[in-house]
Amino acid sequence: MSFLSELKKQKEKLKETTTVITNVDGKQYLETGQDIKEINKNSYGFVVDTKPDDIPVLILDNLYIGSQDCAVDSVLEKYNIVHVLSLGVDVNIKVKNKFIYILDLPESDVRLVLKESLLFINEAIEKKENVLVHCNAGVSRTSLVTIAYLMHYENMAFEDSYNLVKSKRPCIRPNDGFVKQLRMMVPGRIL
């Protein structure tokens, strides 16, 4: 029996399946075999989490990380946080705040973002004042900057920095492009 006939025979045994596809713009499609039908125009292109994530996590003395839920005056006051680094998410708060535009995309070049971010964080830490680093979910961009901070100022290897941050906030996960760039950086020599 030829390979092609064997392949056709196996194809006949496959069961038809239905798949829901969600695009980044939130549109959903139902795909069944060759048929594709739009089923929902009003969904999100990401998983919606409605639980508050408003407890900042202490990584080192004076260095906190979290989601944008932490970047509200009542939370900042409770934890005596007087500096906030906002990555990609601008917030309206009373304390000293630095907004840095960065998309959570693997192709984002992090070098300029890291220079500005690390200097801002270190300025607060040298004064022994609490600083919060946050992005939208406190998962990718926040961990990128925090890991880089540890690599540069604490002279830690990538793996050690990553593991420390992960041990304190288990949900962190810098995107693959961020990880690739971090792995190429030399501890103590990021700036």
URCORCOR-V118273 format. One record per pair of residues at least 4 apart in sequence whose ideal C-beta (glycine too) atoms are under 7 Angstrom apart, sorted by the first residue. I is the first residue (numbers start at 0). J is the second residue. If there is no record, write none. Layout:
I_J + I_J
//
This chain:
0_4 + 0_5 + 1_5 + 2_6 + 3_7 + 4_8 + 5_9 + 6_10 + 7_11 + 15_31 + 15_32 + 17_29 + 17_31 + 18_30 + 19_27 + 19_29 + 20_27 + 20_28 + 20_30 + 21_25 + 21_27 + 21_42 + 21_44 + 22_26 + 22_44 + 23_44 + 24_44 + 25_42 + 25_43 + 25_44 + 26_37 + 26_40 + 27_38 + 27_39 + 27_42 + 28_35 + 28_36 + 28_37 + 28_38 + 29_36 + 29_38 + 30_35 + 43_47 + 51_68 + 52_65 + 52_66 + 52_68 + 52_137 + 53_68 + 53_69 + 53_74 + 55_63 + 55_64 + 55_65 + 55_69 + 55_74 + 55_78 + 55_80 + 55_131 + 56_63 + 56_64 + 56_65 + 56_167 + 56_168 + 57_63 + 58_62 + 58_63 + 58_64 + 58_145 + 58_164 + 58_167 + 61_123 + 61_124 + 61_127 + 61_128 + 61_129 + 61_130 + 62_120 + 62_124 + 62_130 + 63_78 + 63_80 + 63_129 + 63_130 + 63_131 + 64_132 + 64_133 + 64_137 + 64_141 + 64_145 + 64_168 + 65_69 + 65_131 + 65_133 + 65_137 + 66_133 + 66_135 + 66_136 + 66_137 + 67_88 + 67_90 + 67_133 + 67_135 + 69_74 + 69_131 + 69_133 + 70_83 + 70_85 + 70_90 + 70_92 + 70_131 + 70_133 + 71_75 + 71_92 + 72_76 + 72_92 + 72_93 + 73_77 + 74_78 + 75_80 + 75_83 + 75_92 + 75_94 + 75_131 + 78_129 + 79_129 + 80_94 + 80_129 + 80_130 + 80_131 + 81_94 + 81_95 + 81_128 + 81_129 + 82_94 + 82_95 + 82_123 + 82_128 + 82_130 + 83_92 + 83_94 + 83_96 + 83_131 + 83_133 + 84_97 + 84_99 + 84_116 + 84_119 + 84_120 + 84_130 + 84_132 + 85_89 + 85_90 + 85_96 + 85_97 + 85_98 + 85_133 + 86_99 + 86_101 + 86_133 + 86_134 + 86_140 + 86_141 + 86_144 + 87_100 + 87_101 + 87_102 + 87_103 + 87_134 + 87_135 + 87_140 + 88_134 + 88_135 + 89_98 + 90_96 + 92_96 + 97_119 + 99_112 + 99_115 + 99_116 + 101_107 + 101_112 + 101_140 + 102_107 + 103_139 + 103_140 + 103_174 + 104_176 + 105_174 + 105_175 + 105_176 + 106_176 + 107_176 + 109_113 + 109_143 + 109_177 + 109_180 + 110_114 + 111_115 + 112_116 + 113_117 + 113_144 + 113_147 + 113_189 + 114_118 + 114_190 + 115_119 + 116_120 + 116_144 + 117_121 + 117_147 + 117_148 + 117_151 + 117_189 + 117_190 + 118_122 + 120_124 + 120_130 + 120_132 + 120_148 + 121_125 + 121_152 + 122_126 + 123_128 + 123_130 + 124_130 + 132_141 + 132_144 + 132_145 + 133_137 + 133_141 + 134_139 + 134_140 + 134_141 + 137_141 + 137_168 + 138_142 + 138_170 + 138_171 + 138_172 + 139_143 + 139_172 + 139_173 + 139_174 + 139_177 + 140_144 + 141_145 + 142_146 + 142_164 + 142_171 + 142_172 + 142_173 + 143_147 + 143_173 + 143_177 + 143_181 + 144_148 + 145_149 + 145_164 + 146_150 + 146_157 + 146_160 + 146_161 + 146_164 + 146_173 + 146_181 + 147_151 + 147_181 + 147_189 + 148_152 + 149_153 + 149_155 + 149_160 + 149_163 + 150_155 + 150_157 + 150_160 + 150_184 + 150_186 + 150_189 + 151_187 + 151_189 + 151_190 + 154_186 + 154_187 + 155_159 + 155_160 + 155_186 + 156_160 + 156_186 + 157_161 + 157_181 + 157_182 + 158_162 + 159_163 + 160_164 + 161_165 + 162_166 + 163_167 + 164_168 + 164_171 + 165_169 + 165_171 + 173_177 + 173_178 + 173_181 + 175_179 + 176_180 + 177_181 + 178_182 + 179_183 + 180_184 + 184_189
//
